[in-house]
Amino acid sequence: MAEAVYLLCALTSAACAFLLLRSYFRSRSRLLVWSSLAFVGLALNNALLFVDLVLIPDAIDLSIVRSVTGLAALMVLAYGLIWEAE
C-alpha cells in the first residue's frame, strides 16, 4: 500500500509541474516557472523515495540524496517567491 502512495505522490507532483508550466506559457508569469521547477524537484524527490524504499531497500541508502533534492526544490520555490516579491 505504501508503494502506491509513493508513486501517486510522484505522479501528482509531476502533474502539478506540468500544469504550472502550461499555465506559464499562457500567462508568462515568472512565479509559475519557479513553482513548476520546485514541483519538478519534488517529483524527483518522491521518485527517489520510491526507489530507495521499494526498489532497492537494502542496497544503497539514498536518504541524503532525497534530502538534498527536497531542500533544493524548496530553495528554488523560496528564491522565486522572494525574487518576485521585489
Secondary structure as GFF3:
##gff-version 3
##sequence-region A 1 86
A	DSSP	alpha_helix	2	27	.	.	.	ID=ss1
A	DSSP	alpha_helix	30	50	.	.	.	ID=ss2
A	DSSP	pi_helix	51	55	.	.	.	ID=ss3
A	DSSP	alpha_helix	63	85	.	.	.	ID=ss4
###
